[in-house]
């Protein structure tokens, strides 16, 4: 059975650079790796601990199923007001109660290119929450690959060869860690 890599974008914006980075990274995955994108971020209901039980909301149950089926997770997210976007934090909140990320190899691609902090707050917060989820953070798969909108071609993929090499290396490190686990 092929290893499964689940791509999770923290942006719901059309034309997101983070989504382009993940799409490109998915195409650069090693042979034998099945890649899927999680596409229900905007459909998740607000996390409510009262609903976090045997009868999860349907979108939260699907999320947990996809997290559980994945061999590894790769994130990319923008930063809003110095932190994770609320929609991604909501996804992470839904993921804690089921334990599907426990021991799961995770990485991220920070494609922020502007601003003095380059989304450092968002990725520090992501690290904290993934640690609470008991995920296994694969350091070589946690990289800064600055991408501007001009670096994304009309096909929605990152065109810069250096960026593509960095994305491929991060995905390879994540897959290697997953296979070793």
C-alpha positions as a printed Julia matrix, in Angstrom:
181×3 Matrix{Float64}:
   0.0    0.0     0.0
   1.32   3.45   -0.89
   2.26   5.85    1.84
  -0.34   8.61    2.18
   0.61  12.27    2.6
  -2.15  14.66    3.63
  -1.64  18.33    2.7
  -3.32  20.88    4.98
  -3.5   24.52    3.94
  -4.29  27.11    6.59
  -5.71  29.55    4.05
  -9.2   29.5     2.61
  -8.38  32.3     0.16
  -8.65  31.57   -3.54
  -5.24  31.87   -5.16
  -3.39  31.27   -1.9
   0.39  30.99   -2.18
   0.24  28.44    0.64
  -2.09  26.25   -1.42
   0.19  26.61   -4.46
   3.18  25.55   -2.37
   1.34  22.47   -1.11
   0.07  21.52   -4.59
   3.63  21.77   -5.9
   5.06  19.83   -2.97
   2.5   17.09   -3.55
   3.55  16.73   -7.17
   7.17  16.39   -6.06
   6.47  13.53   -3.65
   8.6   10.4    -4.11
   7.21   7.47   -6.12
   4.76   5.3    -4.23
   3.38   8.18   -2.18
  -0.31   8.96   -2.48
  -1.0   12.66   -1.94
  -4.31  14.17   -0.9
  -5.3   17.72   -0.03
  -7.64  18.43    2.85
 -10.26  20.72    1.34
 -12.93  21.15    4.02
 -11.27  23.79    6.2
 -14.06  26.3     5.63
 -16.73  23.65    6.26
 -15.59  22.69    9.76
 -17.96  23.91   12.47
 -16.54  25.94   15.31
 -14.92  23.62   17.83
 -17.12  22.96   20.82
 -15.96  20.48   23.48
 -19.59  19.45   24.0
 -19.61  18.08   20.43
 -16.26  16.29   20.77
 -17.55  12.83   21.55
 -18.99   9.76   19.91
 -21.31  11.8    17.68
 -18.95  14.26   16.06
 -20.24  16.71   13.48
 -19.85  15.09   10.05
 -17.07  17.43    8.86
 -15.06  16.83   12.06
 -15.5   13.06   11.72
 -14.25  13.22    8.12
 -11.28  15.3     9.24
 -10.32  12.78   11.9
 -10.71   9.93    9.42
  -8.37  11.61    6.96
  -5.85  12.43    9.68
  -5.92   8.84   10.88
  -5.51   7.39    7.37
  -2.53   9.6     6.53
   1.01   8.4     7.02
   2.26  11.99    7.37
   0.92  15.56    7.36
   2.32  18.62    5.6
   1.04  22.09    6.53
   1.4   25.52    5.0
  -0.35  28.54    6.44
  -0.35  32.3     6.37
  -0.04  34.33    9.55
  -2.87  36.6    10.68
  -2.27  39.15   13.43
   0.89  37.36   14.52
  -0.69  33.93   14.92
  -2.37  31.03   13.14
  -5.5   31.85   11.18
  -8.6   30.96   13.18
  -9.74  28.4    10.61
  -6.54  26.36   10.96
  -6.56  26.64   14.75
 -10.13  25.35   14.63
  -8.98  22.33   12.59
  -6.22  21.67   15.09
  -8.68  21.95   17.99
 -10.88  19.28   16.37
  -7.85  17.04   15.92
  -6.78  16.91   19.58
  -9.61  14.83   21.06
  -9.33  11.91   18.66
  -5.59  11.38   19.0
  -5.11  10.75   15.26
  -1.99  12.92   15.15
  -0.28  11.14   18.04
   3.1    9.95   16.76
   2.26  11.08   13.23
   5.17  12.69   11.32
   4.42  16.31   10.46
   6.2   19.1     8.65
   5.43  22.5     7.25
   6.38  24.86    4.48
   6.48  28.51    5.51
   6.25  30.37    2.21
   5.98  33.85    3.71
   8.29  36.3     1.97
   7.29  39.68    3.37
   7.2   41.37    6.7
   9.78  41.47    9.44
   8.86  38.15   11.07
   8.03  36.04    7.98
   5.13  34.34    9.79
   7.29  33.27   12.74
   4.35  33.69   15.13
   2.1   31.37   13.16
   4.72  28.65   12.91
   5.7   28.93   16.58
   2.03  28.48   17.45
   1.7   25.57   15.0
   4.69  23.89   16.67
   3.08  24.36   20.09
  -0.27  22.91   19.07
   1.27  19.99   17.16
   3.3   19.21   20.28
   0.1   19.12   22.33
  -1.33  16.75   19.71
   1.74  14.52   20.29
   2.66  14.73   16.61
   6.24  13.97   15.63
   7.74  17.14   14.19
  10.24  16.25   11.45
  12.67  19.17   11.53
  14.09  18.73    7.97
  10.48  18.9     6.73
   9.89  22.27    8.44
  11.32  24.8     6.05
  11.1   28.41    4.96
  10.64  28.59    1.17
   9.67  32.19    0.31
   7.17  32.31   -2.55
   5.62  35.43   -4.04
   2.49  35.49   -6.16
   4.78  36.06   -9.16
   6.46  32.71   -8.4
   3.15  30.93   -8.97
   2.4   30.15  -12.6
  -0.99  30.16  -14.34
  -1.2   26.43  -13.57
  -1.28  27.26   -9.83
   2.15  25.73   -9.2
   5.42  27.21   -7.96
   7.67  27.66  -10.96
  10.97  28.67   -9.33
  13.44  25.74   -9.66
  15.23  26.48   -6.38
  11.95  26.62   -4.47
  10.84  23.36   -6.11
  14.1   21.67   -5.0
  13.53  22.85   -1.43
   9.93  21.61   -1.49
  10.99  18.22   -2.86
  13.65  17.87   -0.14
  11.15  18.7     2.62
   8.6   16.21    1.3
  11.29  13.52    0.94
  12.38  14.08    4.56
   8.79  13.79    5.76
   8.14  10.62    3.77
  11.43   9.09    4.96
  10.46   9.77    8.57
   7.02   8.27    7.99
   8.44   5.11    6.45
  10.97   4.76    9.29
   8.3    5.22   11.94
